Amino acid sequence: MGLAWAALFASHGIEVTVTDPREDLDEAVDEALPLLAAGLPGSDPDGLRGRIRTTHDLAGAVAGARLVQENGPEDLEFKRRLFADIAGHAPGDAVLATSTSGIVASRIAEGLPDAVAARLLVAHPFNPPHIVPLVEIVPGARTSEDVVEAAVAFYRSLGKVPVRLHREVPGFVANRLQSAVLREAIHLVLEGVVDAGELDTVMKASLGGRYATVGPFESFHLGGGPGGIRHMMRHLGPGLAEGWRRLGRPELDDAAVATIVARTEAAYGTGPAAYRERAALRDRKHLALNATLRATDKNDTQNT
Ligand SMILES: NC(=O)c1ccc[n+]([C@@H]2O[C@H](COP(=O)([O-])OP(=O)(O)OC[C@H]3O[C@@H](n4cnc5c(N)ncnc54)[C@H](O)[C@@H]3O)[C@@H](O)[C@H]2O)c1
């Protein structure tokens, strides 16, 4: 996550410092940049590398930062300690953002002084963050409104689509939706209804495209014809609620994990070469989708 953010920032001319205790930090940056640059039209790996400095020294890394984007392990205690450390060395007006996939900012900020908690918020990207537009902005109870506004403006200036949540909820919105889909997807594969590749085909050929054009609510509203969602709720509402009771609740025990891993690897391969090839294909398709949607959205005032 961290390297993709770094590449995105650098592609917008920002001088970035990456800090990570891993011994092979420079090699990791050099290895990641070709794929990342391919996802950032107009960028090249050398140009990006020229704006990315690496260091193992966290204090020095954050000393002059205007914004810190934290991408460490997903562990509450770790993030609490890390932000205490960051706050001790970053400028007093730096925005402190975490990429956490689900931990709320209020919990990370517990134990930190108000002046630090006021600058700490969640800025949750969706993978790959240099290509998928969404950034969920989730302030904590003590985050200042000025910091929220500055963060929204910053991510928007990078071409991202920031959405500010009204209140904190673990997992935020996008991952909760993804989790609901994944739960049923795993259930259907474990039940032998489809294999992993077939399930992905069903998704890409139906809901995937639909939800890139209209979200679940607009889709439902349009599905009701001129009667809209009022008609849909009367017509299909009872069946919808009944269907929820039939959804799967798979257990992720060893056997289930082994089945899901085997079916997915059978469909898509495994290892670094397969990863690079499939990730590059995913990125190319997503870039094409972004460009097409941007072109058609230009005059649509409903899109923010
Ligand atoms: N992977 C995803 O799809 C995804 C999506 C959205 C958000 N996130 C969030 O982003 C964060 C990072 O996830 P990831 O998948 O990139 O994890 P990762 O395990 O790939 O990377 C974590 C990195 O943190 C480094 N690290 C450990 N201690 C550190 C320290 N003290 N200072 C600086 N760096 C340190 C590790 O060396 C490692 O390189 C998590 O909070 C995760 O929830 C991940």
The ligand as a Tripos MOL2 file, in Angstrom:
@<TRIPOS>MOLECULE
LIG
   44    48     1     0     0
SMALL
NO_CHARGES

@<TRIPOS>ATOM
      1 N1         -3.4550   -4.5010    1.1190 N.am      1 LIG1
      2 C1         -4.6050   -3.8930    0.8900 C.2       1 LIG1
      3 O1         -5.3510   -4.2410   -0.0380 O.2       1 LIG1
      4 C2         -5.0120   -2.7110    1.7260 C.ar      1 LIG1
      5 C3         -6.0580   -1.8860    1.2500 C.ar      1 LIG1
      6 C4         -6.4050   -0.7340    1.9980 C.ar      1 LIG1
      7 C5         -5.7590   -0.4650    3.1810 C.ar      1 LIG1
      8 N2         -4.7590   -1.3070    3.6290 N.ar      1 LIG1
      9 C6         -4.1130   -0.9620    4.8960 C.3       1 LIG1
     10 O2         -2.8170   -0.4770    4.6310 O.3       1 LIG1
     11 C7         -1.9450   -0.8320    5.7090 C.3       1 LIG1
     12 C8         -0.7680   -1.5930    5.1440 C.3       1 LIG1
     13 O3         -1.2370   -2.7680    4.5010 O.3       1 LIG1
     14 P1         -0.3130   -3.5770    3.4740 P.3       1 LIG1
     15 O4         -1.1930   -4.5890    2.8320 O.co2     1 LIG1
     16 O5          0.4670   -2.6290    2.6250 O.co2     1 LIG1
     17 O6          0.6640   -4.3180    4.5210 O.3       1 LIG1
     18 P2          2.1480   -4.9000    4.2800 P.3       1 LIG1
     19 O7          2.3390   -5.9540    5.3210 O.co2     1 LIG1
     20 O8          2.3510   -5.2510    2.8460 O.co2     1 LIG1
     21 O9          3.0750   -3.6620    4.5930 O.3       1 LIG1
     22 C9          3.2780   -3.1890    5.8990 C.3       1 LIG1
     23 C10         4.6580   -2.5740    5.9180 C.3       1 LIG1
     24 O10         4.8300   -1.9120    7.1640 O.3       1 LIG1
     25 C11         6.1960   -2.0150    7.4600 C.3       1 LIG1
     26 N3          6.4620   -1.6450    8.8580 N.ar      1 LIG1
     27 C12         6.5310   -2.4400    9.9490 C.ar      1 LIG1
     28 N4          6.8760   -1.7070   11.0330 N.ar      1 LIG1
     29 C13         7.0210   -0.4240   10.6110 C.ar      1 LIG1
     30 C14         7.3820    0.7950   11.2440 C.ar      1 LIG1
     31 N5          7.6400    0.8380   12.5430 N.pl3     1 LIG1
     32 N6          7.4690    1.9190   10.4990 N.ar      1 LIG1
     33 C15         7.1900    1.8980    9.1890 C.ar      1 LIG1
     34 N7          6.8420    0.7620    8.5190 N.ar      1 LIG1
     35 C16         6.7540   -0.3760    9.2310 C.ar      1 LIG1
     36 C17         6.5300   -3.4620    7.1050 C.3       1 LIG1
     37 O11         7.9320   -3.6590    6.9680 O.3       1 LIG1
     38 C18         5.7860   -3.6100    5.7830 C.3       1 LIG1
     39 O12         6.6230   -3.2710    4.6800 O.3       1 LIG1
     40 C19        -2.7770   -1.6580    6.6980 C.3       1 LIG1
     41 O13        -3.2380   -0.8370    7.7350 O.3       1 LIG1
     42 C20        -3.9290   -2.1470    5.8300 C.3       1 LIG1
     43 O14        -5.1060   -2.3930    6.5610 O.3       1 LIG1
     44 C21        -4.3610   -2.3920    2.9180 C.ar      1 LIG1
@<TRIPOS>BOND
     1     1     2 1
     2     2     3 2
     3     2     4 1
     4     4     5 ar
     5     4    44 ar
     6     5     6 ar
     7     6     7 ar
     8     7     8 ar
     9     8     9 1
    10     8    44 ar
    11     9    10 1
    12     9    42 1
    13    10    11 1
    14    11    12 1
    15    11    40 1
    16    12    13 1
    17    13    14 1
    18    14    15 2
    19    14    16 1
    20    14    17 1
    21    17    18 1
    22    18    19 2
    23    18    20 1
    24    18    21 1
    25    21    22 1
    26    22    23 1
    27    23    24 1
    28    23    38 1
    29    24    25 1
    30    25    26 1
    31    25    36 1
    32    26    27 ar
    33    26    35 ar
    34    27    28 ar
    35    28    29 ar
    36    29    30 ar
    37    29    35 ar
    38    30    31 1
    39    30    32 ar
    40    32    33 ar
    41    33    34 ar
    42    34    35 ar
    43    36    37 1
    44    36    38 1
    45    38    39 1
    46    40    41 1
    47    40    42 1
    48    42    43 1
@<TRIPOS>SUBSTRUCTURE
     1 LIG1         1 GROUP 0 **** ****
